[in-house]
Amino acid sequence: MKLLTIQFRKFRSLMLIALCLLLFSCVGAVVGAVVDTTIEVVKVPFKVVGAAVDLAVPDDDD
């Protein structure tokens, strides 16, 4: 019975380590998605201002 208890503890420890690694990678993916979204949201006002300036300032290509 003692051998079974030792093996169960090893198995449980390995499962805890695996679970922690999986959760860290999941958190990393979520953080990456949030950062990408934030960058895109910050870019929008600059694109809008750039489009407005392009409409307001005539081109001198003639």
mmCIF file as Biopython writes it, N, C-alpha, C and O atoms, coordinates in Angstrom:
data_model
#
loop_
_atom_site.group_PDB
_atom_site.id
_atom_site.type_symbol
_atom_site.label_atom_id
_atom_site.label_alt_id
_atom_site.label_comp_id
_atom_site.label_asym_id
_atom_site.label_entity_id
_atom_site.label_seq_id
_atom_site.pdbx_PDB_ins_code
_atom_site.Cartn_x
_atom_site.Cartn_y
_atom_site.Cartn_z
_atom_site.occupancy
_atom_site.B_iso_or_equiv
_atom_site.auth_seq_id
_atom_site.auth_asym_id
_atom_site.pdbx_PDB_model_num
ATOM 1   N N  . MET A ? 1  ? 0.821  -1.195 0.000   1.0 0.0 1  A 1 
ATOM 2   C CA . MET A ? 1  ? 0.000  0.000  0.000   1.0 0.0 1  A 1 
ATOM 3   C C  . MET A ? 1  ? 0.865  1.260  0.000   1.0 0.0 1  A 1 
ATOM 4   O O  . MET A ? 1  ? 0.505  2.273  -0.599  1.0 0.0 1  A 1 
ATOM 5   N N  . LYS A ? 2  ? 2.026  1.181  0.689   1.0 0.0 2  A 1 
ATOM 6   C CA . LYS A ? 2  ? 2.911  2.331  0.754   1.0 0.0 2  A 1 
ATOM 7   C C  . LYS A ? 2  ? 3.487  2.656  -0.628  1.0 0.0 2  A 1 
ATOM 8   O O  . LYS A ? 2  ? 3.640  3.828  -0.972  1.0 0.0 2  A 1 
ATOM 9   N N  . LEU A ? 3  ? 3.804  1.640  -1.412  1.0 0.0 3  A 1 
ATOM 10  C CA . LEU A ? 3  ? 4.323  1.846  -2.757  1.0 0.0 3  A 1 
ATOM 11  C C  . LEU A ? 3  ? 3.286  2.537  -3.640  1.0 0.0 3  A 1 
ATOM 12  O O  . LEU A ? 3  ? 3.625  3.411  -4.437  1.0 0.0 3  A 1 
ATOM 13  N N  . LEU A ? 4  ? 2.039  2.147  -3.496  1.0 0.0 4  A 1 
ATOM 14  C CA . LEU A ? 4  ? 0.962  2.763  -4.258  1.0 0.0 4  A 1 
ATOM 15  C C  . LEU A ? 4  ? 0.801  4.234  -3.889  1.0 0.0 4  A 1 
ATOM 16  O O  . LEU A ? 4  ? 0.536  5.062  -4.760  1.0 0.0 4  A 1 
ATOM 17  N N  . THR A ? 5  ? 0.955  4.564  -2.626  1.0 0.0 5  A 1 
ATOM 18  C CA . THR A ? 5  ? 0.849  5.945  -2.166  1.0 0.0 5  A 1 
ATOM 19  C C  . THR A ? 5  ? 1.973  6.790  -2.754  1.0 0.0 5  A 1 
ATOM 20  O O  . THR A ? 5  ? 1.743  7.929  -3.160  1.0 0.0 5  A 1 
ATOM 21  N N  . ILE A ? 6  ? 3.182  6.246  -2.803  1.0 0.0 6  A 1 
ATOM 22  C CA . ILE A ? 6  ? 4.325  6.972  -3.353  1.0 0.0 6  A 1 
ATOM 23  C C  . ILE A ? 6  ? 4.121  7.209  -4.847  1.0 0.0 6  A 1 
ATOM 24  O O  . ILE A ? 6  ? 4.398  8.303  -5.341  1.0 0.0 6  A 1 
ATOM 25  N N  . GLN A ? 7  ? 3.639  6.196  -5.575  1.0 0.0 7  A 1 
ATOM 26  C CA . GLN A ? 7  ? 3.404  6.346  -7.002  1.0 0.0 7  A 1 
ATOM 27  C C  . GLN A ? 7  ? 2.298  7.358  -7.265  1.0 0.0 7  A 1 
ATOM 28  O O  . GLN A ? 7  ? 2.383  8.132  -8.218  1.0 0.0 7  A 1 
ATOM 29  N N  . PHE A ? 8  ? 1.260  7.362  -6.432  1.0 0.0 8  A 1 
ATOM 30  C CA . PHE A ? 8  ? 0.178  8.324  -6.600  1.0 0.0 8  A 1 
ATOM 31  C C  . PHE A ? 8  ? 0.690  9.747  -6.377  1.0 0.0 8  A 1 
ATOM 32  O O  . PHE A ? 8  ? 0.284  10.664 -7.091  1.0 0.0 8  A 1 
ATOM 33  N N  . ARG A ? 9  ? 1.562  9.943  -5.410  1.0 0.0 9  A 1 
ATOM 34  C CA . ARG A ? 9  ? 2.128  11.271 -5.151  1.0 0.0 9  A 1 
ATOM 35  C C  . ARG A ? 9  ? 2.964  11.741 -6.334  1.0 0.0 9  A 1 
ATOM 36  O O  . ARG A ? 9  ? 2.888  12.909 -6.718  1.0 0.0 9  A 1 
ATOM 37  N N  . LYS A ? 10 ? 3.754  10.856 -6.913  1.0 0.0 10 A 1 
ATOM 38  C CA . LYS A ? 10 ? 4.550  11.213 -8.080  1.0 0.0 10 A 1 
ATOM 39  C C  . LYS A ? 10 ? 3.651  11.578 -9.255  1.0 0.0 10 A 1 
ATOM 40  O O  . LYS A ? 10 ? 3.887  12.564 -9.953  1.0 0.0 10 A 1 
ATOM 41  N N  . PHE A ? 11 ? 2.619  10.766 -9.462  1.0 0.0 11 A 1 
ATOM 42  C CA . PHE A ? 11 ? 1.681  11.026 -10.545 1.0 0.0 11 A 1 
ATOM 43  C C  . PHE A ? 11 ? 0.982  12.365 -10.338 1.0 0.0 11 A 1 
ATOM 44  O O  . PHE A ? 11 ? 0.837  13.146 -11.279 1.0 0.0 11 A 1 
ATOM 45  N N  . ARG A ? 12 ? 0.554  12.627 -9.126  1.0 0.0 12 A 1 
ATOM 46  C CA . ARG A ? 12 ? -0.135 13.878 -8.819  1.0 0.0 12 A 1 
ATOM 47  C C  . ARG A ? 12 ? 0.806  15.063 -9.028  1.0 0.0 12 A 1 
ATOM 48  O O  . ARG A ? 12 ? 0.391  16.097 -9.551  1.0 0.0 12 A 1 
ATOM 49  N N  . SER A ? 13 ? 2.053  14.922 -8.630  1.0 0.0 13 A 1 
ATOM 50  C CA . SER A ? 13 ? 3.021  16.003 -8.828  1.0 0.0 13 A 1 
ATOM 51  C C  . SER A ? 13 ? 3.244  16.279 -10.310 1.0 0.0 13 A 1 
ATOM 52  O O  . SER A ? 13 ? 3.296  17.436 -10.726 1.0 0.0 13 A 1 
ATOM 53  N N  . LEU A ? 14 ? 3.375  15.236 -11.096 1.0 0.0 14 A 1 
ATOM 54  C CA . LEU A ? 14 ? 3.549  15.403 -12.538 1.0 0.0 14 A 1 
ATOM 55  C C  . LEU A ? 14 ? 2.325  16.064 -13.174 1.0 0.0 14 A 1 
ATOM 56  O O  . LEU A ? 14 ? 2.463  16.915 -14.052 1.0 0.0 14 A 1 
ATOM 57  N N  . MET A ? 15 ? 1.149  15.677 -12.737 1.0 0.0 15 A 1 
ATOM 58  C CA . MET A ? 15 ? -0.067 16.273 -13.276 1.0 0.0 15 A 1 
ATOM 59  C C  . MET A ? 15 ? -0.178 17.754 -12.894 1.0 0.0 15 A 1 
ATOM 60  O O  . MET A ? 15 ? -0.625 18.565 -13.705 1.0 0.0 15 A 1 
ATOM 61  N N  . LEU A ? 16 ? 0.213  18.105 -11.704 1.0 0.0 16 A 1 
ATOM 62  C CA . LEU A ? 16 ? 0.191  19.503 -11.284 1.0 0.0 16 A 1 
ATOM 63  C C  . LEU A ? 16 ? 1.163  20.347 -12.113 1.0 0.0 16 A 1 
ATOM 64  O O  . LEU A ? 16 ? 0.841  21.465 -12.513 1.0 0.0 16 A 1 
ATOM 65  N N  . ILE A ? 17 ? 2.340  19.806 -12.364 1.0 0.0 17 A 1 
ATOM 66  C CA . ILE A ? 17 ? 3.320  20.513 -13.183 1.0 0.0 17 A 1 
ATOM 67  C C  . ILE A ? 17 ? 2.795  20.685 -14.601 1.0 0.0 17 A 1 
ATOM 68  O O  . ILE A ? 17 ? 2.907  21.766 -15.179 1.0 0.0 17 A 1 
ATOM 69  N N  . ALA A ? 18 ? 2.222  19.626 -15.163 1.0 0.0 18 A 1 
ATOM 70  C CA . ALA A ? 18 ? 1.669  19.704 -16.519 1.0 0.0 18 A 1 
ATOM 71  C C  . ALA A ? 18 ? 0.524  20.712 -16.581 1.0 0.0 18 A 1 
ATOM 72  O O  . ALA A ? 18 ? 0.422  21.480 -17.538 1.0 0.0 18 A 1 
ATOM 73  N N  . LEU A ? 19 ? -0.324 20.712 -15.577 1.0 0.0 19 A 1 
ATOM 74  C CA . LEU A ? 19 ? -1.439 21.649 -15.540 1.0 0.0 19 A 1 
ATOM 75  C C  . LEU A ? 19 ? -0.942 23.087 -15.467 1.0 0.0 19 A 1 
ATOM 76  O O  . LEU A ? 19 ? -1.473 23.962 -16.151 1.0 0.0 19 A 1 
ATOM 77  N N  . CYS A ? 20 ? 0.059  23.333 -14.653 1.0 0.0 20 A 1 
ATOM 78  C CA . CYS A ? 20 ? 0.624  24.685 -14.559 1.0 0.0 20 A 1 
ATOM 79  C C  . CYS A ? 20 ? 1.206  25.136 -15.887 1.0 0.0 20 A 1 
ATOM 80  O O  . CYS A ? 20 ? 1.004  26.282 -16.289 1.0 0.0 20 A 1 
ATOM 81  N N  . LEU A ? 21 ? 1.914  24.270 -16.564 1.0 0.0 21 A 1 
ATOM 82  C CA . LEU A ? 21 ? 2.486  24.623 -17.865 1.0 0.0 21 A 1 
ATOM 83  C C  . LEU A ? 21 ? 1.404  24.928 -18.889 1.0 0.0 21 A 1 
ATOM 84  O O  . LEU A ? 21 ? 1.528  25.876 -19.665 1.0 0.0 21 A 1 
ATOM 85  N N  . LEU A ? 22 ? 0.354  24.134 -18.893 1.0 0.0 22 A 1 
ATOM 86  C CA . LEU A ? 22 ? -0.741 24.375 -19.827 1.0 0.0 22 A 1 
ATOM 87  C C  . LEU A ? 22 ? -1.449 25.692 -19.526 1.0 0.0 22 A 1 
ATOM 88  O O  . LEU A ? 22 ? -1.812 26.428 -20.444 1.0 0.0 22 A 1 
ATOM 89  N N  . LEU A ? 23 ? -1.642 25.987 -18.259 1.0 0.0 23 A 1 
ATOM 90  C CA . LEU A ? 23 ? -2.313 27.237 -17.901 1.0 0.0 23 A 1 
ATOM 91  C C  . LEU A ? 23 ? -1.462 28.446 -18.260 1.0 0.0 23 A 1 
ATOM 92  O O  . LEU A ? 23 ? -1.994 29.463 -18.704 1.0 0.0 23 A 1 
ATOM 93  N N  . PHE A ? 24 ? -0.153 28.353 -18.077 1.0 0.0 24 A 1 
ATOM 94  C CA . PHE A ? 24 ? 0.726  29.457 -18.435 1.0 0.0 24 A 1 
ATOM 95  C C  . PHE A ? 24 ? 0.680  29.718 -19.933 1.0 0.0 24 A 1 
ATOM 96  O O  . PHE A ? 24 ? 0.672  30.875 -20.355 1.0 0.0 24 A 1 
ATOM 97  N N  . SER A ? 25 ? 0.650  28.679 -20.734 1.0 0.0 25 A 1 
ATOM 98  C CA . SER A ? 25 ? 0.594  28.879 -22.179 1.0 0.0 25 A 1 
ATOM 99  C C  . SER A ? 25 ? -0.753 29.461 -22.588 1.0 0.0 25 A 1 
ATOM 100 O O  . SER A ? 25 ? -0.822 30.260 -23.522 1.0 0.0 25 A 1 
ATOM 101 N N  . CYS A ? 26 ? -1.810 29.077 -21.911 1.0 0.0 26 A 1 
ATOM 102 C CA . CYS A ? 26 ? -3.136 29.626 -22.199 1.0 0.0 26 A 1 
ATOM 103 C C  . CYS A ? 26 ? -3.178 31.109 -21.840 1.0 0.0 26 A 1 
ATOM 104 O O  . CYS A ? 26 ? -3.698 31.922 -22.604 1.0 0.0 26 A 1 
ATOM 105 N N  . VAL A ? 27 ? -2.639 31.454 -20.699 1.0 0.0 27 A 1 
ATOM 106 C CA . VAL A ? 27 ? -2.599 32.855 -20.278 1.0 0.0 27 A 1 
ATOM 107 C C  . VAL A ? 27 ? -1.760 33.662 -21.258 1.0 0.0 27 A 1 
ATOM 108 O O  . VAL A ? 27 ? -2.110 34.795 -21.589 1.0 0.0 27 A 1 
ATOM 109 N N  . GLY A ? 28 ? -0.664 33.094 -21.720 1.0 0.0 28 A 1 
ATOM 110 C CA . GLY A ? 28 ? 0.174  33.779 -22.705 1.0 0.0 28 A 1 
ATOM 111 C C  . GLY A ? 28 ? -0.573 34.050 -24.002 1.0 0.0 28 A 1 
ATOM 112 O O  . GLY A ? 28 ? -0.406 35.113 -24.600 1.0 0.0 28 A 1 
ATOM 113 N N  . ALA A ? 29 ? -1.385 33.116 -24.438 1.0 0.0 29 A 1 
ATOM 114 C CA . ALA A ? 29 ? -2.167 33.314 -25.656 1.0 0.0 29 A 1 
ATOM 115 C C  . ALA A ? 29 ? -3.203 34.414 -25.470 1.0 0.0 29 A 1 
ATOM 116 O O  . ALA A ? 29 ? -3.407 35.235 -26.364 1.0 0.0 29 A 1 
ATOM 117 N N  . VAL A ? 30 ? -3.855 34.432 -24.317 1.0 0.0 30 A 1 
ATOM 118 C CA . VAL A ? 30 ? -4.867 35.462 -24.041 1.0 0.0 30 A 1 
ATOM 119 C C  . VAL A ? 30 ? -4.214 36.838 -23.973 1.0 0.0 30 A 1 
ATOM 120 O O  . VAL A ? 30 ? -4.739 37.806 -24.525 1.0 0.0 30 A 1 
ATOM 121 N N  . VAL A ? 31 ? -3.082 36.924 -23.305 1.0 0.0 31 A 1 
ATOM 122 C CA . VAL A ? 31 ? -2.379 38.210 -23.199 1.0 0.0 31 A 1 
ATOM 123 C C  . VAL A ? 31 ? -1.937 38.679 -24.581 1.0 0.0 31 A 1 
ATOM 124 O O  . VAL A ? 31 ? -2.033 39.867 -24.889 1.0 0.0 31 A 1 
ATOM 125 N N  . GLY A ? 32 ? -1.464 37.781 -25.397 1.0 0.0 32 A 1 
ATOM 126 C CA . GLY A ? 32 ? -1.059 38.138 -26.752 1.0 0.0 32 A 1 
ATOM 127 C C  . GLY A ? 32 ? -2.223 38.673 -27.569 1.0 0.0 32 A 1 
ATOM 128 O O  . GLY A ? 32 ? -2.066 39.640 -28.315 1.0 0.0 32 A 1 
ATOM 129 N N  . ALA A ? 33 ? -3.382 38.058 -27.435 1.0 0.0 33 A 1 
ATOM 130 C CA . ALA A ? 33 ? -4.557 38.528 -28.163 1.0 0.0 33 A 1 
ATOM 131 C C  . ALA A ? 33 ? -4.988 39.911 -27.677 1.0 0.0 33 A 1 
ATOM 132 O O  . ALA A ? 33 ? -5.380 40.761 -28.477 1.0 0.0 33 A 1 
ATOM 133 N N  . VAL A ? 34 ? -4.914 40.131 -26.378 1.0 0.0 34 A 1 
ATOM 134 C CA . VAL A ? 34 ? -5.294 41.430 -25.821 1.0 0.0 34 A 1 
ATOM 135 C C  . VAL A ? 34 ? -4.339 42.514 -26.313 1.0 0.0 34 A 1 
ATOM 136 O O  . VAL A ? 34 ? -4.771 43.615 -26.654 1.0 0.0 34 A 1 
ATOM 137 N N  . VAL A ? 35 ? -3.064 42.211 -26.351 1.0 0.0 35 A 1 
ATOM 138 C CA . VAL A ? 35 ? -2.076 43.189 -26.825 1.0 0.0 35 A 1 
ATOM 139 C C  . VAL A ? 35 ? -2.316 43.509 -28.302 1.0 0.0 35 A 1 
ATOM 140 O O  . VAL A ? 35 ? -2.268 44.675 -28.696 1.0 0.0 35 A 1 
ATOM 141 N N  . ASP A ? 36 ? -2.570 42.495 -29.113 1.0 0.0 36 A 1 
ATOM 142 C CA . ASP A ? 36 ? -2.839 42.730 -30.536 1.0 0.0 36 A 1 
ATOM 143 C C  . ASP A ? 36 ? -4.076 43.605 -30.722 1.0 0.0 36 A 1 
ATOM 144 O O  . ASP A ? 36 ? -4.079 44.507 -31.559 1.0 0.0 36 A 1 
ATOM 145 N N  . THR A ? 37 ? -5.120 43.343 -29.950 1.0 0.0 37 A 1 
ATOM 146 C CA . THR A ? 37 ? -6.343 44.144 -30.045 1.0 0.0 37 A 1 
ATOM 147 C C  . THR A ? 37 ? -6.087 45.577 -29.620 1.0 0.0 37 A 1 
ATOM 148 O O  . THR A ? 37 ? -6.576 46.514 -30.252 1.0 0.0 37 A 1 
ATOM 149 N N  . THR A ? 38 ? -5.329 45.751 -28.560 1.0 0.0 38 A 1 
ATOM 150 C CA . THR A ? 38 ? -5.022 47.099 -28.079 1.0 0.0 38 A 1 
ATOM 151 C C  . THR A ? 38 ? -4.236 47.883 -29.120 1.0 0.0 38 A 1 
ATOM 152 O O  . THR A ? 38 ? -4.497 49.068 -29.332 1.0 0.0 38 A 1 
ATOM 153 N N  . ILE A ? 39 ? -3.297 47.247 -29.757 1.0 0.0 39 A 1 
ATOM 154 C CA . ILE A ? 39 ? -2.502 47.923 -30.791 1.0 0.0 39 A 1 
ATOM 155 C C  . ILE A ? 39 ? -3.402 48.353 -31.945 1.0 0.0 39 A 1 
ATOM 156 O O  . ILE A ? 39 ? -3.259 49.463 -32.456 1.0 0.0 39 A 1 
ATOM 157 N N  . GLU A ? 40 ? -4.320 47.496 -32.357 1.0 0.0 40 A 1 
ATOM 158 C CA . GLU A ? 40 ? -5.225 47.850 -33.453 1.0 0.0 40 A 1 
ATOM 159 C C  . GLU A ? 40 ? -6.155 48.994 -33.059 1.0 0.0 40 A 1 
ATOM 160 O O  . GLU A ? 40 ? -6.442 49.863 -33.882 1.0 0.0 40 A 1 
ATOM 161 N N  . VAL A ? 41 ? -6.627 49.009 -31.823 1.0 0.0 41 A 1 
ATOM 162 C CA . VAL A ? 41 ? -7.503 50.090 -31.356 1.0 0.0 41 A 1 
ATOM 163 C C  . VAL A ? 41 ? -6.749 51.408 -31.325 1.0 0.0 41 A 1 
ATOM 164 O O  . VAL A ? 41 ? -7.321 52.454 -31.632 1.0 0.0 41 A 1 
ATOM 165 N N  . VAL A ? 42 ? -5.478 51.375 -30.960 1.0 0.0 42 A 1 
ATOM 166 C CA . VAL A ? 42 ? -4.679 52.602 -30.921 1.0 0.0 42 A 1 
ATOM 167 C C  . VAL A ? 42 ? -4.407 53.113 -32.335 1.0 0.0 42 A 1 
ATOM 168 O O  . VAL A ? 42 ? -4.287 54.322 -32.531 1.0 0.0 42 A 1 
ATOM 169 N N  . LYS A ? 43 ? -4.310 52.236 -33.307 1.0 0.0 43 A 1 
ATOM 170 C CA . LYS A ? 43 ? -4.025 52.641 -34.689 1.0 0.0 43 A 1 
ATOM 171 C C  . LYS A ? 43 ? -5.205 53.346 -35.349 1.0 0.0 43 A 1 
ATOM 172 O O  . LYS A ? 43 ? -5.003 54.166 -36.244 1.0 0.0 43 A 1 
ATOM 173 N N  . VAL A ? 44 ? -6.418 53.048 -34.932 1.0 0.0 44 A 1 
ATOM 174 C CA . VAL A ? 44 ? -7.612 53.560 -35.611 1.0 0.0 44 A 1 
ATOM 175 C C  . VAL A ? 44 ? -7.660 55.084 -35.675 1.0 0.0 44 A 1 
ATOM 176 O O  . VAL A ? 44 ? -7.885 55.622 -36.759 1.0 0.0 44 A 1 
ATOM 177 N N  . PRO A ? 45 ? -7.460 55.816 -34.563 1.0 0.0 45 A 1 
ATOM 178 C CA . PRO A ? 45 ? -7.526 57.281 -34.677 1.0 0.0 45 A 1 
ATOM 179 C C  . PRO A ? 45 ? -6.512 57.855 -35.665 1.0 0.0 45 A 1 
ATOM 180 O O  . PRO A ? 45 ? -6.815 58.827 -36.358 1.0 0.0 45 A 1 
ATOM 181 N N  . PHE A ? 46 ? -5.337 57.283 -35.739 1.0 0.0 46 A 1 
ATOM 182 C CA . PHE A ? 46 ? -4.329 57.772 -36.684 1.0 0.0 46 A 1 
ATOM 183 C C  . PHE A ? 46 ? -4.760 57.527 -38.122 1.0 0.0 46 A 1 
ATOM 184 O O  . PHE A ? 46 ? -4.511 58.359 -38.994 1.0 0.0 46 A 1 
ATOM 185 N N  . LYS A ? 47 ? -5.396 56.403 -38.374 1.0 0.0 47 A 1 
ATOM 186 C CA . LYS A ? 47 ? -5.885 56.125 -39.724 1.0 0.0 47 A 1 
ATOM 187 C C  . LYS A ? 47 ? -7.008 57.086 -40.097 1.0 0.0 47 A 1 
ATOM 188 O O  . LYS A ? 47 ? -7.079 57.555 -41.233 1.0 0.0 47 A 1 
ATOM 189 N N  . VAL A ? 48 ? -7.884 57.377 -39.141 1.0 0.0 48 A 1 
ATOM 190 C CA . VAL A ? 48 ? -8.990 58.299 -39.407 1.0 0.0 48 A 1 
ATOM 191 C C  . VAL A ? 48 ? -8.458 59.700 -39.689 1.0 0.0 48 A 1 
ATOM 192 O O  . VAL A ? 48 ? -8.892 60.350 -40.640 1.0 0.0 48 A 1 
ATOM 193 N N  . VAL A ? 49 ? -7.524 60.164 -38.869 1.0 0.0 49 A 1 
ATOM 194 C CA . VAL A ? 49 ? -6.939 61.492 -39.080 1.0 0.0 49 A 1 
ATOM 195 C C  . VAL A ? 49 ? -6.200 61.539 -40.409 1.0 0.0 49 A 1 
ATOM 196 O O  . VAL A ? 49 ? -6.292 62.531 -41.132 1.0 0.0 49 A 1 
ATOM 197 N N  . GLY A ? 50 ? -5.482 60.498 -40.735 1.0 0.0 50 A 1 
ATOM 198 C CA . GLY A ? 50 ? -4.767 60.455 -42.015 1.0 0.0 50 A 1 
ATOM 199 C C  . GLY A ? 50 ? -5.717 60.522 -43.193 1.0 0.0 50 A 1 
ATOM 200 O O  . GLY A ? 50 ? -5.436 61.208 -44.176 1.0 0.0 50 A 1 
ATOM 201 N N  . ALA A ? 51 ? -6.843 59.819 -43.109 1.0 0.0 51 A 1 
ATOM 202 C CA . ALA A ? 51 ? -7.826 59.859 -44.188 1.0 0.0 51 A 1 
ATOM 203 C C  . ALA A ? 51 ? -8.452 61.242 -44.295 1.0 0.0 51 A 1 
ATOM 204 O O  . ALA A ? 51 ? -8.687 61.732 -45.400 1.0 0.0 51 A 1 
ATOM 205 N N  . ALA A ? 52 ? -8.724 61.876 -43.158 1.0 0.0 52 A 1 
ATOM 206 C CA . ALA A ? 52 ? -9.308 63.228 -43.178 1.0 0.0 52 A 1 
ATOM 207 C C  . ALA A ? 52 ? -8.327 64.228 -43.768 1.0 0.0 52 A 1 
ATOM 208 O O  . ALA A ? 52 ? -8.737 65.115 -44.517 1.0 0.0 52 A 1 
ATOM 209 N N  . VAL A ? 53 ? -7.065 64.112 -43.457 1.0 0.0 53 A 1 
ATOM 210 C CA . VAL A ? 53 ? -6.055 65.018 -44.017 1.0 0.0 53 A 1 
ATOM 211 C C  . VAL A ? 53 ? -5.930 64.797 -45.519 1.0 0.0 53 A 1 
ATOM 212 O O  . VAL A ? 53 ? -5.792 65.759 -46.274 1.0 0.0 53 A 1 
ATOM 213 N N  . ASP A ? 54 ? -5.975 63.555 -45.959 1.0 0.0 54 A 1 
ATOM 214 C CA . ASP A ? 54 ? -5.906 63.273 -47.393 1.0 0.0 54 A 1 
ATOM 215 C C  . ASP A ? 54 ? -7.074 63.896 -48.143 1.0 0.0 54 A 1 
ATOM 216 O O  . ASP A ? 54 ? -6.914 64.346 -49.278 1.0 0.0 54 A 1 
ATOM 217 N N  . LEU A ? 55 ? -8.242 63.925 -47.523 1.0 0.0 55 A 1 
ATOM 218 C CA . LEU A ? 55 ? -9.403 64.542 -48.167 1.0 0.0 55 A 1 
ATOM 219 C C  . LEU A ? 55 ? -9.312 66.068 -48.153 1.0 0.0 55 A 1 
ATOM 220 O O  . LEU A ? 55 ? -9.726 66.725 -49.109 1.0 0.0 55 A 1 
ATOM 221 N N  . ALA A ? 56 ? -8.776 66.627 -47.077 1.0 0.0 56 A 1 
ATOM 222 C CA . ALA A ? 56 ? -8.739 68.087 -46.925 1.0 0.0 56 A 1 
ATOM 223 C C  . ALA A ? 56 ? -7.623 68.725 -47.731 1.0 0.0 56 A 1 
ATOM 224 O O  . ALA A ? 56 ? -7.798 69.833 -48.237 1.0 0.0 56 A 1 
ATOM 225 N N  . VAL A ? 57 ? -6.492 68.071 -47.866 1.0 0.0 57 A 1 
ATOM 226 C CA . VAL A ? 57 ? -5.346 68.646 -48.567 1.0 0.0 57 A 1 
ATOM 227 C C  . VAL A ? 57 ? -5.348 68.140 -50.003 1.0 0.0 57 A 1 
ATOM 228 O O  . VAL A ? 57 ? -5.274 66.933 -50.234 1.0 0.0 57 A 1 
ATOM 229 N N  . PRO A ? 58 ? -5.430 69.046 -50.966 1.0 0.0 58 A 1 
ATOM 230 C CA . PRO A ? 58 ? -5.442 68.602 -52.366 1.0 0.0 58 A 1 
ATOM 231 C C  . PRO A ? 58 ? -4.045 68.118 -52.798 1.0 0.0 58 A 1 
ATOM 232 O O  . PRO A ? 58 ? -3.020 68.572 -52.290 1.0 0.0 58 A 1 
ATOM 233 N N  . ASP A ? 59 ? -4.050 67.197 -53.736 1.0 0.0 59 A 1 
ATOM 234 C CA . ASP A ? 59 ? -2.786 66.689 -54.289 1.0 0.0 59 A 1 
ATOM 235 C C  . ASP A ? 59 ? -2.259 67.668 -55.332 1.0 0.0 59 A 1 
ATOM 236 O O  . ASP A ? 59 ? -3.049 68.294 -56.039 1.0 0.0 59 A 1 
ATOM 237 N N  . ASP A ? 60 ? -0.967 67.808 -55.438 1.0 0.0 60 A 1 
ATOM 238 C CA . ASP A ? 60 ? -0.338 68.682 -56.425 1.0 0.0 60 A 1 
ATOM 239 C C  . ASP A ? 60 ? 0.266  67.872 -57.570 1.0 0.0 60 A 1 
ATOM 240 O O  . ASP A ? 60 ? 1.349  68.186 -58.066 1.0 0.0 60 A 1 
ATOM 241 N N  . ASP A ? 61 ? -0.457 66.816 -57.986 1.0 0.0 61 A 1 
ATOM 242 C CA . ASP A ? 61 ? 0.047  65.952 -59.048 1.0 0.0 61 A 1 
ATOM 243 C C  . ASP A ? 61 ? -0.152 66.547 -60.447 1.0 0.0 61 A 1 
ATOM 244 O O  . ASP A ? 61 ? 0.407  66.028 -61.414 1.0 0.0 61 A 1 
ATOM 245 N N  . ASP A ? 62 ? -0.928 67.611 -60.573 1.0 0.0 62 A 1 
ATOM 246 C CA . ASP A ? 62 ? -1.217 68.178 -61.887 1.0 0.0 62 A 1 
ATOM 247 C C  . ASP A ? 62 ? -0.050 68.858 -62.487 1.0 0.0 62 A 1 
ATOM 248 O O  . ASP A ? 62 ? -0.145 69.384 -63.596 1.0 0.0 62 A 1 
#
